Amino acid sequence: MKQIKTLLLVLIAFGLFSCTNVQQTKQTPMRIAISKMHRKHTYSNWLHRYDTTVQLYNMYPLGVDSALSFAKTVDGILITGGADVFPGYYGKINDTARCGKFDRYRDSLEIALIHYAIDHKIPLIGVCRGEQIINVALGGSLIIDIPTDWDTIIKHSSKDWKLQWHEVNIVPHTQMAAISGQTHGTVSSSHHQAIENLGKGLRIAAYAPDSIPEAIEWAARGDKGFLMATQWHPEHMDTLSPLSAPYAKLFLKESKTYERNHQLKR
């Protein structure tokens, strides 16, 4: 009888240990911050195509301080498309009248998130306006209005984004070239502004045929965190597109690596 009781205690202890061990090793979903979610959830749907478990959080309703505090808990940050960046941030305040609508709160929010991500090596990507404001946050400037300021026959925007597509050329030996395996391709495009002078530490990874920059990344990553951004809209493109799916997958992979490396610190 004594031996049976001892055996039961051993089995109970082993069972508790096993449950505890499972709880400790259970993976938690990745957490991605989105600077401002689209009302049709296009960015959310794009990332969920490749990882249905990832948790996405809209930073826009938060104050800047609250957003930065929340950023301590995320594994990646996506800066999305939208209104023009206020030109005072890149030395062209006199051109304000030639811009579209502004969202000064969003500018300050996203610039703060960009610097936080870079300082803490959190994986960071941008789309359209997201590319532009990453460039501005790193000291670069923008073309105020492509149709007015740039000699081009390439149409970069229209009222219906579904009709707006153009070719891009991928720069050899860049990360974009490595993940896409392409030298050129067709992308969804909707913008009247674009990168003019490049921000510090960046390089151009793709151009439109008229030399408008279409993708950026670190010139030399070194010990920096992951950073890429596109002027085109990968969330509008086919799941099989080599200029959409590999971009999302790489961002999620980098975010997973960040999550694993920082899980024990939280």
Kinemage of the C-alpha trace (Angstrom):
@kinemage 1
@onewidth
@group {chain A} dominant
@subgroup {mainchain}
@vectorlist {calphas} color= white
{ca met a 1} P 0.000 0.000 0.000
{ca lys a 2} L 2.837 2.358 0.864
{ca gln a 3} L 4.528 1.591 -2.456
{ca ile a 4} L 1.294 2.399 -4.353
{ca lys a 5} L 0.957 5.765 -2.575
{ca thr a 6} L 4.569 6.588 -3.409
{ca leu a 7} L 4.005 5.683 -7.065
{ca leu a 8} L 0.880 7.861 -7.202
{ca leu a 9} L 2.755 10.820 -5.742
{ca val a 10} L 5.513 10.359 -8.318
{ca leu a 11} L 2.996 10.224 -11.182
{ca ile a 12} L 1.172 13.323 -9.890
{ca ala a 13} L 4.430 15.226 -9.557
{ca phe a 14} L 5.480 14.174 -13.044
{ca gly a 15} L 2.109 15.249 -14.427
{ca leu a 16} L 2.372 18.683 -12.827
{ca phe a 17} L 5.915 19.068 -14.106
{ca ser a 18} L 4.864 18.071 -17.591
{ca cys a 19} L 1.978 20.577 -17.628
{ca thr a 20} L 4.254 23.333 -16.354
{ca asn a 21} L 6.852 22.456 -18.965
{ca val a 22} L 4.266 22.608 -21.754
{ca gln a 23} L 3.071 26.020 -20.552
{ca gln a 24} L 6.614 27.325 -20.432
{ca thr a 25} L 7.440 26.154 -23.952
{ca lys a 26} L 4.119 27.111 -25.531
{ca gln a 27} L 4.725 29.701 -28.228
{ca thr a 28} L 2.891 32.991 -27.993
{ca pro a 29} L 1.602 34.689 -31.154
{ca met a 30} L 3.716 37.435 -32.669
{ca arg a 31} L 2.564 40.987 -32.031
{ca ile a 32} L 2.775 43.502 -34.869
{ca ala a 33} L 2.032 47.210 -34.472
{ca ile a 34} L 0.391 48.943 -37.448
{ca ser a 35} L 0.737 52.724 -37.410
{ca lys a 36} L -2.758 53.236 -38.829
{ca met a 37} L -4.986 50.380 -39.949
{ca his a 38} L -6.964 50.730 -43.157
{ca arg a 39} L -10.751 50.641 -42.787
{ca lys a 40} L -10.890 47.692 -45.218
{ca his a 41} L -8.129 45.867 -43.293
{ca thr a 42} L -5.975 45.500 -46.400
{ca tyr a 43} L -2.696 45.548 -44.464
{ca ser a 44} L -4.032 43.143 -41.842
{ca asn a 45} L -5.240 40.747 -44.534
{ca trp a 46} L -1.875 40.925 -46.294
{ca leu a 47} L 0.049 39.778 -43.202
{ca his a 48} L -2.591 37.226 -42.210
{ca arg a 49} L -2.203 35.517 -45.590
{ca tyr a 50} L 1.142 34.231 -44.352
{ca asp a 51} L 0.541 33.885 -40.612
{ca thr a 52} L -3.038 33.634 -39.375
{ca thr a 53} L -1.926 33.668 -35.727
{ca val a 54} L -0.137 37.024 -35.724
{ca gln a 55} L -1.804 39.637 -33.508
{ca leu a 56} L -2.131 43.099 -35.075
{ca tyr a 57} L -2.553 46.343 -33.139
{ca asn a 58} L -3.649 49.749 -34.409
{ca met a 59} L -1.418 52.480 -32.951
{ca tyr a 60} L -3.366 55.457 -34.319
{ca pro a 61} L -5.981 55.717 -31.523
{ca leu a 62} L -3.217 55.937 -28.908
{ca gly a 63} L -1.337 59.022 -27.832
{ca val a 64} L 2.335 59.105 -28.842
{ca asp a 65} L 3.577 58.281 -25.328
{ca ser a 66} L 1.106 55.403 -25.011
{ca ala a 67} L 2.085 54.092 -28.448
{ca leu a 68} L 5.773 54.118 -27.540
{ca ser a 69} L 5.026 52.324 -24.287
{ca phe a 70} L 3.023 49.710 -26.192
{ca ala a 71} L 5.856 49.368 -28.723
{ca lys a 72} L 7.909 47.723 -25.965
{ca thr a 73} L 5.633 44.680 -26.309
{ca val a 74} L 5.644 44.218 -30.116
{ca asp a 75} L 7.834 42.193 -32.450
{ca gly a 76} L 7.504 44.308 -35.582
{ca ile a 77} L 6.149 47.651 -36.801
{ca leu a 78} L 4.399 48.420 -40.108
{ca ile a 79} L 4.047 52.054 -41.242
{ca thr a 80} L 1.126 52.263 -43.663
{ca gly a 81} L -0.014 54.476 -46.549
{ca gly a 82} L -2.116 57.608 -46.293
{ca ala a 83} L -2.018 61.408 -46.423
{ca asp a 84} L 0.995 63.533 -47.363
{ca val a 85} L 3.793 64.039 -44.846
{ca phe a 86} L 3.891 67.661 -43.667
{ca pro a 87} L 6.673 69.315 -45.753
{ca gly a 88} L 8.014 71.255 -42.790
{ca tyr a 89} L 9.672 68.004 -41.697
{ca tyr a 90} L 11.936 68.035 -44.746
{ca gly a 91} L 12.618 71.710 -45.352
{ca lys a 92} L 9.840 72.540 -47.838
{ca ile a 93} L 7.270 74.310 -45.681
{ca asn a 94} L 6.791 76.939 -48.395
{ca asp a 95} L 5.372 74.210 -50.651
{ca thr a 96} L 2.532 73.363 -48.275
{ca ala a 97} L -0.115 74.645 -50.700
{ca arg a 98} L 1.012 72.155 -53.363
{ca cys a 99} L 0.463 69.160 -51.081
{ca gly a 100} L -2.663 67.221 -50.306
{ca lys a 101} L -4.211 66.730 -46.876
{ca phe a 102} L -2.061 66.468 -43.733
{ca asp a 103} L -2.385 64.623 -40.459
{ca arg a 104} L 0.105 66.282 -38.127
{ca tyr a 105} L -0.674 63.888 -35.268
{ca arg a 106} L -0.005 60.906 -37.506
{ca asp a 107} L 3.291 62.438 -38.658
{ca ser a 108} L 4.497 62.805 -35.067
{ca leu a 109} L 3.246 59.338 -34.120
{ca glu a 110} L 4.949 57.584 -37.018
{ca ile a 111} L 8.244 59.474 -36.741
{ca ala a 112} L 8.356 58.524 -33.049
{ca leu a 113} L 7.603 54.865 -33.851
{ca ile a 114} L 10.240 54.807 -36.610
{ca his a 115} L 12.967 56.126 -34.316
{ca tyr a 116} L 11.877 53.773 -31.537
{ca ala a 117} L 11.992 50.790 -33.877
{ca ile a 118} L 15.446 51.716 -35.184
{ca asp a 119} L 16.839 52.451 -31.709
{ca his a 120} L 15.523 49.140 -30.336
{ca lys a 121} L 16.168 47.089 -33.496
{ca ile a 122} L 12.507 46.175 -33.923
{ca pro a 123} L 11.793 44.965 -37.494
{ca leu a 124} L 10.326 47.878 -39.454
{ca ile a 125} L 8.629 48.088 -42.850
{ca gly a 126} L 6.764 50.840 -44.676
{ca val a 127} L 4.297 51.036 -47.551
{ca cys a 128} L 3.765 54.109 -49.803
{ca arg a 129} L 3.532 57.015 -47.318
{ca gly a 130} L 5.273 54.613 -44.931
{ca glu a 131} L 8.332 54.549 -47.181
{ca gln a 132} L 8.248 58.320 -47.528
{ca ile a 133} L 8.061 59.076 -43.810
{ca ile a 134} L 10.790 56.542 -42.986
{ca asn a 135} L 12.966 58.411 -45.469
{ca val a 136} L 12.011 61.775 -43.922
{ca ala a 137} L 12.607 60.497 -40.365
{ca leu a 138} L 16.155 59.616 -41.431
{ca gly a 139} L 16.842 63.086 -42.840
{ca gly a 140} L 15.698 62.615 -46.431
{ca ser a 141} L 13.333 64.744 -48.501
{ca leu a 142} L 10.386 64.222 -50.861
{ca ile a 143} L 9.295 65.351 -54.304
{ca ile a 144} L 6.293 67.557 -53.533
{ca asp a 145} L 4.256 66.645 -56.623
{ca ile a 146} L 5.453 64.211 -59.295
{ca pro a 147} L 3.228 65.464 -62.169
{ca thr a 148} L 4.466 69.036 -61.589
{ca asp a 149} L 8.079 68.498 -60.530
{ca trp a 150} L 9.217 65.378 -62.389
{ca asp a 151} L 9.617 64.953 -66.126
{ca thr a 152} L 7.897 61.621 -66.659
{ca ile a 153} L 5.352 59.780 -68.761
{ca ile a 154} L 4.880 57.145 -66.044
{ca lys a 155} L 1.538 57.490 -64.297
{ca his a 156} L 2.017 56.924 -60.565
{ca ser a 157} L -1.536 57.502 -59.384
{ca ser a 158} L -5.165 57.639 -60.499
{ca lys a 159} L -8.589 57.949 -58.890
{ca asp a 160} L -9.000 54.172 -59.009
{ca trp a 161} L -5.930 52.413 -57.605
{ca lys a 162} L -7.078 49.136 -59.178
{ca leu a 163} L -6.235 50.616 -62.582
{ca gln a 164} L -2.835 51.995 -61.582
{ca trp a 165} L 0.090 49.657 -62.266
{ca his a 166} L 3.564 50.265 -63.618
{ca glu a 167} L 6.887 48.528 -64.055
{ca val a 168} L 9.775 48.687 -61.594
{ca asn a 169} L 13.416 47.746 -61.969
{ca ile a 170} L 15.033 45.921 -59.056
{ca val a 171} L 18.576 46.950 -58.143
{ca pro a 172} L 20.987 43.970 -58.254
{ca his a 173} L 22.658 42.775 -55.041
{ca thr a 174} L 19.994 44.310 -52.803
{ca gln a 175} L 17.840 42.475 -50.301
{ca met a 176} L 14.810 43.103 -52.506
{ca ala a 177} L 16.590 41.398 -55.400
{ca ala a 178} L 17.541 38.475 -53.148
{ca ile a 179} L 14.040 37.793 -51.804
{ca ser a 180} L 12.162 38.382 -55.059
{ca gly a 181} L 14.612 36.735 -57.453
{ca gln a 182} L 13.584 39.379 -59.991
{ca thr a 183} L 15.251 42.080 -62.062
{ca his a 184} L 11.936 43.809 -62.816
{ca gly a 185} L 8.213 43.453 -62.223
{ca thr a 186} L 4.790 45.109 -62.217
{ca val a 187} L 3.454 46.766 -59.067
{ca ser a 188} L 0.336 48.483 -57.747
{ca ser a 189} L 1.032 52.182 -57.317
{ca ser a 190} L -0.908 55.162 -55.948
{ca his a 191} L 1.106 58.259 -55.000
{ca his a 192} L 1.847 61.805 -56.137
{ca gln a 193} L 4.911 62.232 -53.909
{ca ala a 194} L 8.101 60.166 -53.705
{ca ile a 195} L 11.632 60.115 -52.342
{ca glu a 196} L 13.858 62.945 -53.562
{ca asn a 197} L 16.997 62.953 -51.396
{ca leu a 198} L 17.729 59.685 -49.615
{ca gly a 199} L 17.755 59.446 -45.819
{ca lys a 200} L 20.886 58.600 -43.849
{ca gly a 201} L 22.060 55.001 -44.069
{ca leu a 202} L 19.579 53.990 -46.771
{ca arg a 203} L 19.938 52.729 -50.320
{ca ile a 204} L 17.450 52.438 -53.157
{ca ala a 205} L 16.446 48.840 -53.935
{ca ala a 206} L 14.056 49.496 -56.846
{ca tyr a 207} L 13.239 52.279 -59.311
{ca ala a 208} L 10.349 53.070 -61.610
{ca pro a 209} L 11.412 53.441 -65.271
{ca asp a 210} L 11.475 57.249 -64.772
{ca ser a 211} L 14.029 56.860 -61.930
{ca ile a 212} L 11.526 57.520 -59.127
{ca pro a 213} L 12.685 55.422 -56.116
{ca glu a 214} L 10.274 52.544 -55.417
{ca ala a 215} L 11.938 50.605 -52.581
{ca ile a 216} L 14.507 51.326 -49.882
{ca glu a 217} L 16.509 49.337 -47.330
{ca trp a 218} L 19.648 49.716 -45.220
{ca ala a 219} L 22.745 50.333 -47.332
{ca ala a 220} L 24.663 48.222 -44.812
{ca arg a 221} L 22.629 46.565 -42.099
{ca gly a 222} L 25.478 45.642 -39.788
{ca asp a 223} L 24.051 45.348 -36.267
{ca lys a 224} L 20.928 47.367 -37.110
{ca gly a 225} L 17.436 45.931 -36.977
{ca phe a 226} L 15.586 44.880 -40.114
{ca leu a 227} L 14.255 47.723 -42.315
{ca met a 228} L 12.631 47.735 -45.748
{ca ala a 229} L 10.004 49.921 -47.405
{ca thr a 230} L 8.235 50.115 -50.761
{ca gln a 231} L 6.508 52.909 -52.609
{ca trp a 232} L 4.268 50.285 -54.188
{ca his a 233} L 1.348 48.593 -52.418
{ca pro a 234} L 2.122 44.887 -51.847
{ca glu a 235} L -1.180 44.463 -49.970
{ca his a 236} L -3.049 45.128 -53.260
{ca met a 237} L -1.045 42.580 -55.233
{ca asp a 238} L -1.561 38.910 -56.007
{ca thr a 239} L -0.474 36.388 -53.390
{ca leu a 240} L 1.886 34.846 -55.958
{ca ser a 241} L 3.634 38.125 -56.789
{ca pro a 242} L 7.380 37.935 -56.083
{ca leu a 243} L 7.207 41.621 -55.125
{ca ser a 244} L 4.546 41.065 -52.457
{ca ala a 245} L 4.576 37.648 -50.775
{ca pro a 246} L 8.355 37.394 -50.115
{ca tyr a 247} L 8.308 40.876 -48.587
{ca ala a 248} L 5.597 39.956 -46.077
{ca lys a 249} L 7.199 36.594 -45.328
{ca leu a 250} L 10.604 38.142 -44.663
{ca phe a 251} L 9.098 40.759 -42.342
{ca leu a 252} L 7.259 38.057 -40.392
{ca lys a 253} L 10.404 35.920 -40.258
{ca glu a 254} L 12.449 38.836 -38.910
{ca ser a 255} L 9.686 39.601 -36.407
{ca lys a 256} L 9.653 35.977 -35.246
{ca thr a 257} L 13.407 36.079 -34.728
{ca tyr a 258} L 13.055 39.308 -32.748
{ca glu a 259} L 10.242 37.761 -30.673
{ca arg a 260} L 12.336 34.705 -29.808
{ca asn a 261} L 15.335 36.805 -28.858
{ca his a 262} L 13.343 39.144 -26.616
{ca gln a 263} L 10.669 36.887 -25.144
{ca leu a 264} L 12.592 36.215 -21.956
{ca lys a 265} L 13.262 39.942 -21.426
{ca arg a 266} L 9.568 40.877 -21.262
